[in-house]
Amino acid sequence: MILGKCPYCDDGSIEVRDKEVSGKKVKLYACTNAHWKTEDGEVFELRDDATCEFRIWQNALAKYGKWLTYKEVRELLE
Ligand SMILES: [Zn+2]
């Protein structure tokens, strides 16, 4: 699913990726031009073919008791 245009690069879109971090399912909102060798939530090393590194974790604000919804990410991207 695409949520909007990437704010970092010209031709990227922000897509939803299903991830599992420490046994919990979490959504990663990332640019279609962004690819990492590992996406386990701790170490992010860009792959050679990645041209962008934009990403937002759905639980980025979890310590404030908040999970980002699709709608909020869409609004952030505008
Ligand atoms: Zn991008």
PDB file of the backbone (N, CA, C, O) and the ligand in Angstrom, with CONECT records:
HET     ZN  A 101       1
ATOM      1  N   MET A   1       0.840  -1.193   0.000  1.00  0.00           N
ATOM      2  CA  MET A   1       0.000   0.000   0.000  1.00  0.00           C
ATOM      3  C   MET A   1       0.881   1.251   0.000  1.00  0.00           C
ATOM      4  O   MET A   1       1.874   1.322   0.724  1.00  0.00           O
ATOM      5  N   ILE A   2       0.507   2.225  -0.813  1.00  0.00           N
ATOM      6  CA  ILE A   2       1.270   3.462  -0.928  1.00  0.00           C
ATOM      7  C   ILE A   2       0.537   4.571  -0.171  1.00  0.00           C
ATOM      8  O   ILE A   2      -0.665   4.770  -0.344  1.00  0.00           O
ATOM      9  N   LEU A   3       1.277   5.282   0.663  1.00  0.00           N
ATOM     10  CA  LEU A   3       0.653   6.318   1.482  1.00  0.00           C
ATOM     11  C   LEU A   3       0.890   7.729   0.964  1.00  0.00           C
ATOM     12  O   LEU A   3       0.157   8.654   1.311  1.00  0.00           O
ATOM     13  N   GLY A   4       1.920   7.895   0.129  1.00  0.00           N
ATOM     14  CA  GLY A   4       2.168   9.236  -0.387  1.00  0.00           C
ATOM     15  C   GLY A   4       3.533   9.332  -1.013  1.00  0.00           C
ATOM     16  O   GLY A   4       4.258   8.343  -1.126  1.00  0.00           O
ATOM     17  N   LYS A   5       3.871  10.530  -1.416  1.00  0.00           N
ATOM     18  CA  LYS A   5       5.172  10.739  -2.046  1.00  0.00           C
ATOM     19  C   LYS A   5       6.263  10.857  -0.994  1.00  0.00           C
ATOM     20  O   LYS A   5       6.028  11.339   0.114  1.00  0.00           O
ATOM     21  N   CYS A   6       7.456  10.411  -1.354  1.00  0.00           N
ATOM     22  CA  CYS A   6       8.589  10.500  -0.443  1.00  0.00           C
ATOM     23  C   CYS A   6       9.044  11.951  -0.329  1.00  0.00           C
ATOM     24  O   CYS A   6       9.217  12.625  -1.345  1.00  0.00           O
ATOM     25  N   PRO A   7       9.240  12.439   0.894  1.00  0.00           N
ATOM     26  CA  PRO A   7       9.714  13.825   1.054  1.00  0.00           C
ATOM     27  C   PRO A   7      11.211  13.976   0.780  1.00  0.00           C
ATOM     28  O   PRO A   7      11.704  15.099   0.675  1.00  0.00           O
ATOM     29  N   TYR A   8      11.932  12.873   0.663  1.00  0.00           N
ATOM     30  CA  TYR A   8      13.390  12.935   0.521  1.00  0.00           C
ATOM     31  C   TYR A   8      13.857  12.878  -0.924  1.00  0.00           C
ATOM     32  O   TYR A   8      14.825  13.542  -1.296  1.00  0.00           O
ATOM     33  N   CYS A   9      13.167  12.082  -1.744  1.00  0.00           N
ATOM     34  CA  CYS A   9      13.640  11.927  -3.122  1.00  0.00           C
ATOM     35  C   CYS A   9      12.511  12.219  -4.095  1.00  0.00           C
ATOM     36  O   CYS A   9      11.355  12.342  -3.690  1.00  0.00           O
ATOM     37  N   ASP A  10      12.837  12.328  -5.370  1.00  0.00           N
ATOM     38  CA  ASP A  10      11.871  12.788  -6.362  1.00  0.00           C
ATOM     39  C   ASP A  10      10.901  11.720  -6.835  1.00  0.00           C
ATOM     40  O   ASP A  10       9.732  12.012  -7.086  1.00  0.00           O
ATOM     41  N   ASP A  11      11.375  10.485  -6.960  1.00  0.00           N
ATOM     42  CA  ASP A  11      10.529   9.476  -7.591  1.00  0.00           C
ATOM     43  C   ASP A  11      10.083   8.368  -6.639  1.00  0.00           C
ATOM     44  O   ASP A  11       9.521   7.365  -7.078  1.00  0.00           O
ATOM     45  N   GLY A  12      10.328   8.539  -5.354  1.00  0.00           N
ATOM     46  CA  GLY A  12       9.951   7.505  -4.394  1.00  0.00           C
ATOM     47  C   GLY A  12       8.551   7.711  -3.835  1.00  0.00           C
ATOM     48  O   GLY A  12       8.034   8.827  -3.796  1.00  0.00           O
ATOM     49  N   SER A  13       7.946   6.600  -3.401  1.00  0.00           N
ATOM     50  CA  SER A  13       6.667   6.657  -2.714  1.00  0.00           C
ATOM     51  C   SER A  13       6.840   5.950  -1.379  1.00  0.00           C
ATOM     52  O   SER A  13       7.710   5.093  -1.224  1.00  0.00           O
ATOM     53  N   ILE A  14       5.999   6.321  -0.417  1.00  0.00           N
ATOM     54  CA  ILE A  14       6.091   5.689   0.887  1.00  0.00           C
ATOM     55  C   ILE A  14       5.140   4.499   0.926  1.00  0.00           C
ATOM     56  O   ILE A  14       3.932   4.646   0.744  1.00  0.00           O
ATOM     57  N   GLU A  15       5.701   3.326   1.166  1.00  0.00           N
ATOM     58  CA  GLU A  15       4.894   2.113   1.190  1.00  0.00           C
ATOM     59  C   GLU A  15       4.892   1.517   2.593  1.00  0.00           C
ATOM     60  O   GLU A  15       5.732   1.840   3.432  1.00  0.00           O
ATOM     61  N   VAL A  16       3.917   0.634   2.818  1.00  0.00           N
ATOM     62  CA  VAL A  16       3.794  -0.035   4.107  1.00  0.00           C
ATOM     63  C   VAL A  16       4.447  -1.407   4.002  1.00  0.00           C
ATOM     64  O   VAL A  16       4.130  -2.188   3.105  1.00  0.00           O
ATOM     65  N   ARG A  17       5.358  -1.691   4.923  1.00  0.00           N
ATOM     66  CA  ARG A  17       5.997  -3.010   4.951  1.00  0.00           C
ATOM     67  C   ARG A  17       5.713  -3.657   6.301  1.00  0.00           C
ATOM     68  O   ARG A  17       5.823  -3.021   7.349  1.00  0.00           O
ATOM     69  N   ASP A  18       5.350  -4.924   6.251  1.00  0.00           N
ATOM     70  CA  ASP A  18       5.090  -5.655   7.491  1.00  0.00           C
ATOM     71  C   ASP A  18       6.391  -6.212   8.032  1.00  0.00           C
ATOM     72  O   ASP A  18       7.113  -6.931   7.342  1.00  0.00           O
ATOM     73  N   LYS A  19       6.679  -5.870   9.277  1.00  0.00           N
ATOM     74  CA  LYS A  19       7.919  -6.320   9.900  1.00  0.00           C
ATOM     75  C   LYS A  19       7.618  -7.001  11.222  1.00  0.00           C
ATOM     76  O   LYS A  19       6.542  -6.854  11.801  1.00  0.00           O
ATOM     77  N   GLU A  20       8.601  -7.742  11.670  1.00  0.00           N
ATOM     78  CA  GLU A  20       8.479  -8.328  12.994  1.00  0.00           C
ATOM     79  C   GLU A  20       9.732  -7.970  13.772  1.00  0.00           C
ATOM     80  O   GLU A  20      10.840  -8.335  13.378  1.00  0.00           O
ATOM     81  N   VAL A  21       9.558  -7.260  14.869  1.00  0.00           N
ATOM     82  CA  VAL A  21      10.688  -6.823  15.677  1.00  0.00           C
ATOM     83  C   VAL A  21      10.503  -7.369  17.084  1.00  0.00           C
ATOM     84  O   VAL A  21       9.486  -7.119  17.731  1.00  0.00           O
ATOM     85  N   SER A  22      11.478  -8.104  17.542  1.00  0.00           N
ATOM     86  CA  SER A  22      11.413  -8.713  18.869  1.00  0.00           C
ATOM     87  C   SER A  22      10.109  -9.481  19.053  1.00  0.00           C
ATOM     88  O   SER A  22       9.496  -9.431  20.120  1.00  0.00           O
ATOM     89  N   GLY A  23       9.694 -10.186  18.018  1.00  0.00           N
ATOM     90  CA  GLY A  23       8.497 -11.010  18.111  1.00  0.00           C
ATOM     91  C   GLY A  23       7.189 -10.257  17.969  1.00  0.00           C
ATOM     92  O   GLY A  23       6.116 -10.855  18.046  1.00  0.00           O
ATOM     93  N   LYS A  24       7.268  -8.934  17.761  1.00  0.00           N
ATOM     94  CA  LYS A  24       6.042  -8.146  17.610  1.00  0.00           C
ATOM     95  C   LYS A  24       5.890  -7.674  16.184  1.00  0.00           C
ATOM     96  O   LYS A  24       6.856  -7.261  15.541  1.00  0.00           O
ATOM     97  N   LYS A  25       4.648  -7.740  15.691  1.00  0.00           N
ATOM     98  CA  LYS A  25       4.401  -7.262  14.339  1.00  0.00           C
ATOM     99  C   LYS A  25       4.316  -5.736  14.355  1.00  0.00           C
ATOM    100  O   LYS A  25       3.555  -5.143  15.119  1.00  0.00           O
ATOM    101  N   VAL A  26       5.110  -5.127  13.499  1.00  0.00           N
ATOM    102  CA  VAL A  26       5.170  -3.671  13.423  1.00  0.00           C
ATOM    103  C   VAL A  26       5.189  -3.281  11.961  1.00  0.00           C
ATOM    104  O   VAL A  26       5.782  -3.974  11.134  1.00  0.00           O
ATOM    105  N   LYS A  27       4.547  -2.180  11.643  1.00  0.00           N
ATOM    106  CA  LYS A  27       4.596  -1.723  10.263  1.00  0.00           C
ATOM    107  C   LYS A  27       5.705  -0.686  10.115  1.00  0.00           C
ATOM    108  O   LYS A  27       5.911   0.177  10.968  1.00  0.00           O
ATOM    109  N   LEU A  28       6.403  -0.814   9.002  1.00  0.00           N
ATOM    110  CA  LEU A  28       7.452   0.139   8.669  1.00  0.00           C
ATOM    111  C   LEU A  28       6.982   0.917   7.450  1.00  0.00           C
ATOM    112  O   LEU A  28       6.655   0.333   6.418  1.00  0.00           O
ATOM    113  N   TYR A  29       6.951   2.226   7.576  1.00  0.00           N
ATOM    114  CA  TYR A  29       6.594   3.079   6.444  1.00  0.00           C
ATOM    115  C   TYR A  29       7.897   3.530   5.817  1.00  0.00           C
ATOM    116  O   TYR A  29       8.649   4.297   6.418  1.00  0.00           O
ATOM    117  N   ALA A  30       8.167   3.057   4.611  1.00  0.00           N
ATOM    118  CA  ALA A  30       9.477   3.325   4.011  1.00  0.00           C
ATOM    119  C   ALA A  30       9.355   3.706   2.549  1.00  0.00           C
ATOM    120  O   ALA A  30       8.382   3.366   1.876  1.00  0.00           O
ATOM    121  N   CYS A  31      10.361   4.416   2.075  1.00  0.00           N
ATOM    122  CA  CYS A  31      10.423   4.831   0.668  1.00  0.00           C
ATOM    123  C   CYS A  31      10.644   3.598  -0.220  1.00  0.00           C
ATOM    124  O   CYS A  31      11.364   2.672   0.152  1.00  0.00           O
ATOM    125  N   THR A  32      10.014   3.606  -1.390  1.00  0.00           N
ATOM    126  CA  THR A  32      10.193   2.488  -2.316  1.00  0.00           C
ATOM    127  C   THR A  32      11.625   2.430  -2.857  1.00  0.00           C
ATOM    128  O   THR A  32      12.023   1.414  -3.427  1.00  0.00           O
ATOM    129  N   ASN A  33      12.397   3.495  -2.690  1.00  0.00           N
ATOM    130  CA  ASN A  33      13.799   3.482  -3.112  1.00  0.00           C
ATOM    131  C   ASN A  33      14.734   3.100  -1.968  1.00  0.00           C
ATOM    132  O   ASN A  33      15.952   3.064  -2.143  1.00  0.00           O
ATOM    133  N   ALA A  34      14.175   2.821  -0.820  1.00  0.00           N
ATOM    134  CA  ALA A  34      14.991   2.495   0.352  1.00  0.00           C
ATOM    135  C   ALA A  34      14.991   0.987   0.590  1.00  0.00           C
ATOM    136  O   ALA A  34      13.935   0.361   0.674  1.00  0.00           O
ATOM    137  N   HIS A  35      16.173   0.420   0.697  1.00  0.00           N
ATOM    138  CA  HIS A  35      16.312  -1.013   0.969  1.00  0.00           C
ATOM    139  C   HIS A  35      17.455  -1.196   1.951  1.00  0.00           C
ATOM    140  O   HIS A  35      18.520  -0.597   1.805  1.00  0.00           O
ATOM    141  N   TRP A  36      17.221  -2.029   2.951  1.00  0.00           N
ATOM    142  CA  TRP A  36      18.264  -2.282   3.922  1.00  0.00           C
ATOM    143  C   TRP A  36      18.662  -3.748   3.914  1.00  0.00           C
ATOM    144  O   TRP A  36      17.869  -4.626   3.574  1.00  0.00           O
ATOM    145  N   LYS A  37      19.903  -3.991   4.293  1.00  0.00           N
ATOM    146  CA  LYS A  37      20.374  -5.372   4.370  1.00  0.00           C
ATOM    147  C   LYS A  37      19.632  -6.111   5.472  1.00  0.00           C
ATOM    148  O   LYS A  37      19.282  -7.282   5.327  1.00  0.00           O
ATOM    149  N   THR A  38      19.398  -5.414   6.568  1.00  0.00           N
ATOM    150  CA  THR A  38      18.597  -5.987   7.644  1.00  0.00           C
ATOM    151  C   THR A  38      17.585  -4.948   8.064  1.00  0.00           C
ATOM    152  O   THR A  38      17.880  -3.753   8.073  1.00  0.00           O
ATOM    153  N   GLU A  39      16.389  -5.397   8.412  1.00  0.00           N
ATOM    154  CA  GLU A  39      15.356  -4.465   8.864  1.00  0.00           C
ATOM    155  C   GLU A  39      14.781  -4.990  10.166  1.00  0.00           C
ATOM    156  O   GLU A  39      13.571  -5.170  10.305  1.00  0.00           O
ATOM    157  N   ASP A  40      15.666  -5.228  11.108  1.00  0.00           N
ATOM    158  CA  ASP A  40      15.201  -5.802  12.368  1.00  0.00           C
ATOM    159  C   ASP A  40      14.924  -4.739  13.423  1.00  0.00           C
ATOM    160  O   ASP A  40      14.651  -5.064  14.579  1.00  0.00           O
ATOM    161  N   GLY A  41      14.995  -3.476  13.030  1.00  0.00           N
ATOM    162  CA  GLY A  41      14.663  -2.423  13.973  1.00  0.00           C
ATOM    163  C   GLY A  41      15.847  -1.899  14.760  1.00  0.00           C
ATOM    164  O   GLY A  41      15.711  -0.928  15.504  1.00  0.00           O
ATOM    165  N   GLU A  42      17.001  -2.519  14.612  1.00  0.00           N
ATOM    166  CA  GLU A  42      18.155  -2.046  15.370  1.00  0.00           C
ATOM    167  C   GLU A  42      19.292  -1.602  14.461  1.00  0.00           C
ATOM    168  O   GLU A  42      19.785  -0.479  14.567  1.00  0.00           O
ATOM    169  N   VAL A  43      19.697  -2.487  13.574  1.00  0.00           N
ATOM    170  CA  VAL A  43      20.797  -2.151  12.681  1.00  0.00           C
ATOM    171  C   VAL A  43      20.233  -1.870  11.289  1.00  0.00           C
ATOM    172  O   VAL A  43      19.554  -2.713  10.702  1.00  0.00           O
ATOM    173  N   PHE A  44      20.515  -0.704  10.782  1.00  0.00           N
ATOM    174  CA  PHE A  44      20.067  -0.365   9.439  1.00  0.00           C
ATOM    175  C   PHE A  44      21.272  -0.057   8.574  1.00  0.00           C
ATOM    176  O   PHE A  44      21.901   0.992   8.714  1.00  0.00           O
ATOM    177  N   GLU A  45      21.587  -0.974   7.684  1.00  0.00           N
ATOM    178  CA  GLU A  45      22.694  -0.754   6.766  1.00  0.00           C
ATOM    179  C   GLU A  45      22.106  -0.756   5.374  1.00  0.00           C
ATOM    180  O   GLU A  45      21.524  -1.751   4.942  1.00  0.00           O
ATOM    181  N   LEU A  46      22.253   0.355   4.666  1.00  0.00           N
ATOM    182  CA  LEU A  46      21.653   0.482   3.344  1.00  0.00           C
ATOM    183  C   LEU A  46      22.276  -0.490   2.352  1.00  0.00           C
ATOM    184  O   LEU A  46      23.485  -0.721   2.356  1.00  0.00           O
ATOM    185  N   ARG A  47      21.423  -1.051   1.505  1.00  0.00           N
ATOM    186  CA  ARG A  47      21.908  -1.899   0.436  1.00  0.00           C
ATOM    187  C   ARG A  47      22.525  -1.026  -0.655  1.00  0.00           C
ATOM    188  O   ARG A  47      22.242   0.170  -0.733  1.00  0.00           O
ATOM    189  N   ASP A  48      23.356  -1.618  -1.484  1.00  0.00           N
ATOM    190  CA  ASP A  48      24.038  -0.844  -2.518  1.00  0.00           C
ATOM    191  C   ASP A  48      23.073  -0.206  -3.516  1.00  0.00           C
ATOM    192  O   ASP A  48      23.366   0.848  -4.082  1.00  0.00           O
ATOM    193  N   ASP A  49      21.916  -0.850  -3.731  1.00  0.00           N
ATOM    194  CA  ASP A  49      20.974  -0.328  -4.722  1.00  0.00           C
ATOM    195  C   ASP A  49      19.981   0.671  -4.130  1.00  0.00           C
ATOM    196  O   ASP A  49      19.086   1.138  -4.835  1.00  0.00           O
ATOM    197  N   ALA A  50      20.124   0.998  -2.871  1.00  0.00           N
ATOM    198  CA  ALA A  50      19.206   1.945  -2.257  1.00  0.00           C
ATOM    199  C   ALA A  50      19.612   3.370  -2.600  1.00  0.00           C
ATOM    200  O   ALA A  50      20.788   3.724  -2.515  1.00  0.00           O
ATOM    201  N   THR A  51      18.634   4.190  -2.988  1.00  0.00           N
ATOM    202  CA  THR A  51      18.942   5.579  -3.317  1.00  0.00           C
ATOM    203  C   THR A  51      18.309   6.535  -2.323  1.00  0.00           C
ATOM    204  O   THR A  51      18.413   7.752  -2.474  1.00  0.00           O
ATOM    205  N   CYS A  52      17.662   5.994  -1.319  1.00  0.00           N
ATOM    206  CA  CYS A  52      16.960   6.825  -0.348  1.00  0.00           C
ATOM    207  C   CYS A  52      16.939   6.060   0.962  1.00  0.00           C
ATOM    208  O   CYS A  52      17.044   4.833   0.962  1.00  0.00           O
ATOM    209  N   GLU A  53      16.806   6.760   2.075  1.00  0.00           N
ATOM    210  CA  GLU A  53      16.774   6.046   3.354  1.00  0.00           C
ATOM    211  C   GLU A  53      15.612   6.482   4.233  1.00  0.00           C
ATOM    212  O   GLU A  53      15.653   6.317   5.452  1.00  0.00           O
ATOM    213  N   PHE A  54      14.570   7.043   3.609  1.00  0.00           N
ATOM    214  CA  PHE A  54      13.442   7.516   4.412  1.00  0.00           C
ATOM    215  C   PHE A  54      12.667   6.356   5.020  1.00  0.00           C
ATOM    216  O   PHE A  54      12.318   5.402   4.324  1.00  0.00           O
ATOM    217  N   ARG A  55      12.402   6.439   6.306  1.00  0.00           N
ATOM    218  CA  ARG A  55      11.586   5.426   6.971  1.00  0.00           C
ATOM    219  C   ARG A  55      10.982   6.004   8.244  1.00  0.00           C
ATOM    220  O   ARG A  55      11.580   6.854   8.904  1.00  0.00           O
ATOM    221  N   ILE A  56       9.786   5.527   8.573  1.00  0.00           N
ATOM    222  CA  ILE A  56       9.158   5.832   9.854  1.00  0.00           C
ATOM    223  C   ILE A  56       8.633   4.523  10.412  1.00  0.00           C
ATOM    224  O   ILE A  56       7.932   3.787   9.717  1.00  0.00           O
ATOM    225  N   TRP A  57       8.956   4.232  11.630  1.00  0.00           N
ATOM    226  CA  TRP A  57       8.374   3.049  12.272  1.00  0.00           C
ATOM    227  C   TRP A  57       7.015   3.416  12.825  1.00  0.00           C
ATOM    228  O   TRP A  57       6.805   4.500  13.370  1.00  0.00           O
ATOM    229  N   GLN A  58       6.095   2.469  12.666  1.00  0.00           N
ATOM    230  CA  GLN A  58       4.752   2.685  13.199  1.00  0.00           C
ATOM    231  C   GLN A  58       4.795   2.948  14.707  1.00  0.00           C
ATOM    232  O   GLN A  58       3.967   3.686  15.241  1.00  0.00           O
ATOM    233  N   ASN A  59       5.765   2.339  15.382  1.00  0.00           N
ATOM    234  CA  ASN A  59       5.834   2.481  16.841  1.00  0.00           C
ATOM    235  C   ASN A  59       6.882   3.508  17.275  1.00  0.00           C
ATOM    236  O   ASN A  59       7.378   3.463  18.401  1.00  0.00           O
ATOM    237  N   ALA A  60       7.214   4.435  16.368  1.00  0.00           N
ATOM    238  CA  ALA A  60       8.237   5.434  16.682  1.00  0.00           C
ATOM    239  C   ALA A  60       7.869   6.246  17.925  1.00  0.00           C
ATOM    240  O   ALA A  60       8.742   6.713  18.656  1.00  0.00           O
ATOM    241  N   LEU A  61       6.566   6.406  18.151  1.00  0.00           N
ATOM    242  CA  LEU A  61       6.121   7.198  19.296  1.00  0.00           C
ATOM    243  C   LEU A  61       5.522   6.315  20.380  1.00  0.00           C
ATOM    244  O   LEU A  61       4.771   6.791  21.232  1.00  0.00           O
ATOM    245  N   ALA A  62       5.852   5.041  20.348  1.00  0.00           N
ATOM    246  CA  ALA A  62       5.218   4.098  21.274  1.00  0.00           C
ATOM    247  C   ALA A  62       5.494   4.448  22.731  1.00  0.00           C
ATOM    248  O   ALA A  62       4.676   4.172  23.608  1.00  0.00           O
ATOM    249  N   LYS A  63       6.642   5.053  22.982  1.00  0.00           N
ATOM    250  CA  LYS A  63       6.939   5.397  24.374  1.00  0.00           C
ATOM    251  C   LYS A  63       6.021   6.504  24.881  1.00  0.00           C
ATOM    252  O   LYS A  63       5.913   6.727  26.087  1.00  0.00           O
ATOM    253  N   TYR A  64       5.366   7.189  23.960  1.00  0.00           N
ATOM    254  CA  TYR A  64       4.364   8.179  24.364  1.00  0.00           C
ATOM    255  C   TYR A  64       2.960   7.580  24.295  1.00  0.00           C
ATOM    256  O   TYR A  64       1.960   8.295  24.370  1.00  0.00           O
ATOM    257  N   GLY A  65       2.906   6.256  24.152  1.00  0.00           N
ATOM    258  CA  GLY A  65       1.620   5.570  24.112  1.00  0.00           C
ATOM    259  C   GLY A  65       0.895   5.762  22.801  1.00  0.00           C
ATOM    260  O   GLY A  65      -0.331   5.674  22.749  1.00  0.00           O
ATOM    261  N   LYS A  66       1.637   6.023  21.741  1.00  0.00           N
ATOM    262  CA  LYS A  66       0.998   6.334  20.472  1.00  0.00           C
ATOM    263  C   LYS A  66       1.564   5.478  19.354  1.00  0.00           C
ATOM    264  O   LYS A  66       2.777   5.291  19.256  1.00  0.00           O
ATOM    265  N   TRP A  67       0.671   4.953  18.502  1.00  0.00           N
ATOM    266  CA  TRP A  67       1.094   4.233  17.294  1.00  0.00           C
ATOM    267  C   TRP A  67       0.605   5.029  16.107  1.00  0.00           C
ATOM    268  O   TRP A  67      -0.562   5.415  16.038  1.00  0.00           O
ATOM    269  N   LEU A  68       1.495   5.268  15.185  1.00  0.00           N
ATOM    270  CA  LEU A  68       1.136   6.053  14.004  1.00  0.00           C
ATOM    271  C   LEU A  68       0.181   5.285  13.101  1.00  0.00           C
ATOM    272  O   LEU A  68       0.418   4.121  12.777  1.00  0.00           O
ATOM    273  N   THR A  69      -0.879   5.933  12.705  1.00  0.00           N
ATOM    274  CA  THR A  69      -1.832   5.311  11.785  1.00  0.00           C
ATOM    275  C   THR A  69      -1.494   5.719  10.348  1.00  0.00           C
ATOM    276  O   THR A  69      -0.727   6.653  10.114  1.00  0.00           O
ATOM    277  N   TYR A  70      -2.087   4.995   9.392  1.00  0.00           N
ATOM    278  CA  TYR A  70      -1.881   5.344   7.978  1.00  0.00           C
ATOM    279  C   TYR A  70      -2.252   6.803   7.738  1.00  0.00           C
ATOM    280  O   TYR A  70      -1.564   7.539   7.031  1.00  0.00           O
ATOM    281  N   LYS A  71      -3.372   7.193   8.357  1.00  0.00           N
ATOM    282  CA  LYS A  71      -3.887   8.540   8.138  1.00  0.00           C
ATOM    283  C   LYS A  71      -2.874   9.588   8.606  1.00  0.00           C
ATOM    284  O   LYS A  71      -2.639  10.588   7.928  1.00  0.00           O
ATOM    285  N   GLU A  72      -2.285   9.342   9.764  1.00  0.00           N
ATOM    286  CA  GLU A  72      -1.314  10.302  10.298  1.00  0.00           C
ATOM    287  C   GLU A  72      -0.056  10.372   9.437  1.00  0.00           C
ATOM    288  O   GLU A  72       0.519  11.442   9.240  1.00  0.00           O
ATOM    289  N   VAL A  73       0.359   9.217   8.929  1.00  0.00           N
ATOM    290  CA  VAL A  73       1.534   9.225   8.074  1.00  0.00           C
ATOM    291  C   VAL A  73       1.232   9.970   6.777  1.00  0.00           C
ATOM    292  O   VAL A  73       2.060  10.734   6.279  1.00  0.00           O
ATOM    293  N   ARG A  74       0.030   9.738   6.234  1.00  0.00           N
ATOM    294  CA  ARG A  74      -0.369  10.463   5.024  1.00  0.00           C
ATOM    295  C   ARG A  74      -0.302  11.967   5.260  1.00  0.00           C
ATOM    296  O   ARG A  74       0.182  12.723   4.418  1.00  0.00           O
ATOM    297  N   GLU A  75      -0.799  12.387   6.424  1.00  0.00           N
ATOM    298  CA  GLU A  75      -0.814  13.821   6.722  1.00  0.00           C
ATOM    299  C   GLU A  75       0.605  14.350   6.894  1.00  0.00           C
ATOM    300  O   GLU A  75       0.916  15.466   6.477  1.00  0.00           O
ATOM    301  N   LEU A  76       1.461  13.540   7.511  1.00  0.00           N
ATOM    302  CA  LEU A  76       2.859  13.941   7.686  1.00  0.00           C
ATOM    303  C   LEU A  76       3.548  14.156   6.342  1.00  0.00           C
ATOM    304  O   LEU A  76       4.398  15.035   6.197  1.00  0.00           O
ATOM    305  N   LEU A  77       3.168  13.341   5.370  1.00  0.00           N
ATOM    306  CA  LEU A  77       3.842  13.374   4.071  1.00  0.00           C
ATOM    307  C   LEU A  77       3.375  14.541   3.216  1.00  0.00           C
ATOM    308  O   LEU A  77       4.000  14.871   2.208  1.00  0.00           O
ATOM    309  N   GLU A  78       2.280  15.161   3.619  1.00  0.00           N
ATOM    310  CA  GLU A  78       1.746  16.247   2.784  1.00  0.00           C
ATOM    311  C   GLU A  78       2.384  17.592   3.084  1.00  0.00           C
ATOM    312  O   GLU A  78       2.034  18.593   2.459  1.00  0.00           O
TER     313      GLU A  78
HETATM  314 ZN    ZN A 101      12.681   8.386  -0.968  1.00  0.00          ZN2+
END
